[in-house]
């Protein structure tokens, strides 16, 4: 399969929405209960763009098979060198290396934007995602028991962290 990891465009949002809504409705990867609308995804995309946060898609012959992004970890100024990422792959394309390709591009972008840390939240039962993070150099730094409730059961959440080279001249502003 030929795969192009590229910046997302407005034209990709319907397929991104389809992937995200599938994750909401059928997995524990998203701690939300209701599907999002296209208007919500458009606002999300506009917010990402205006804040200079990337959104990458995995494009195979015009079909979007996955997407990845990052945004603020926390809103206080001292967290400005840390981002939290998300990566989602269409159900039909999972376990084909797409999440890895998206994550590698996302990590490279975080380095180029001089972030210091990338955080990923992973449901404790998602062994495939945990292995992916570990293979990319992420280290488990937190385990929160029973912080989410979905599909009639309590879910644990793990945080993974990847430390990047420290920005050469960090600022406190």
N, C-alpha and C positions, 0 to 999 in steps of 0.2 A: 504494500500500500504506500503510495506517494503521500507524504505528509508535509504540509507547509505550516510552520509555527509563525504567525504574523500578528501584527496589531489588529485588534477588532475594529470594525466599522459599524456605523449605524445599521447598515444592511444585514449584519450578522445577528442583530438583537433577537429576532424571532426564534432563530435556532438556539441561541444562548438561553432564551427563556424556556424553550422546550426541555433542554437539558436540566436547567435549574428546577423547573417544576416537577420533573420526573424524580429528581433527588428529594424534593420536599415530600412528595406523595408516596414514594416507595422505599425510601432509605432513612437511616438515622443520621446521615451526613449533615443534614440541615435541621436545626432545632426550631423549625417553623411548622405550622400545621396546614396552612392554606396556600394554594398556588398563587403566584404573583401575576400581575397583569403586564401587558406590554408597556403601558404608561409607567409603571413602577420600574421596569427594567430600563426604559429610556432615561428616567430621572437618575437612576443609579449610574448609568453610563456617563451622563452629562456631569455628574458630581465627580466621578473618577477622573474624567478628562480635565476638568477645571482645577483639580488638586494635583495634577501631574502624576497620577497613579496609573500604571499600565493595565490594559486588559488585552491578553493574547488569546488567540483561537488556534485550534488545530484544524486546519482546512485540508480535506482530501477531495480533490476534484469538485470543489464548490460546496461540499457538505461539511458543516461544522460538527466535529466529533468530540470537542471538548473546549474548555476555556479555563483561564487562570488569571488571577489578579491579586493585588495586595492593596491594603489601605492602612489607616492608622491603627496601631495597637491600642493606644489610649489617647485621649485628647489633650492631656497636660503637656506643656511645652518640653519638658525634659525627656519625653518619650519620642521626640521627633526623629531619632535615628533608628527607631524600631518600627517594623511593619508586621502586619498579620496577613497571611496569604490564604487564598482559597483556590482549589482546583477541582473541577468537575468534568467527568467524561460520560458521554452518552452510553447508555446501558449496552447497546449493541457493539460498542467499541472498547469495552473495558478489557484489561489484561493484555493489551497490545502495545504497551510502551508509550501510550499517548500522554498519560499523566507525567511520566518521567520527562518526556520531551518538553512539555509545558513548564514543568518545575525548573528544568535546567535553564530555559529561557528567562523565566521569572527571577531566578537567583542571579543570573548574569545582569539583568536589568537593575536589581537591587544593588549590586556591586557598583554598577556604573552611576547610580544615583547616590552613591556613598552612604548607604544605610549600614548600620552596624549589626543589627540582629533581625532575623526573620523568624516569626512565630507561626506555628500551625497548630490548630486545635483539631484533634482527632478523637472520635468516639472509640473508647477502649476496646470494643469488640471488632473494630475494623482492622484486622490483621494485615491485609494487603496494603493499606495506607500507612500503617506503622512501619512495615518493612520498607516501603518506598522511602519514607522520610529518613529512616536509619541509613539506608544505602546512599542517600545524598548527603550524609554527614550531620543530620539533625540528631539532637540528643533529647531524650525525655527529661523535662525539668519540672513537671507537675502532673499530679493525678488527682482529679476531683471526683470523688464517689457520688453517684446519684444526684447529679446537678441538672439533668434533663429528664423529661418524662414524655415518651412518645410510643405509640403503638401498644399502650397498656403496660408499659414497664419503665423502670428507672434506668437511666443511662449514665455511665461514667464518662468523663471527658479527660483526655490527656493533652498536655501542651508539649510540643516539641520546639526546640530552638536551634537555629543555625547562626553561629557568630561569623561575621564577615570581617575583613580588615577594617580597622577603625578609620573613620574619615581623617584625612591628614590634618585638618584644622577645624575641629569641632567648635561650634559656637554655642554660647549660652544666651540666646536671645529669643 
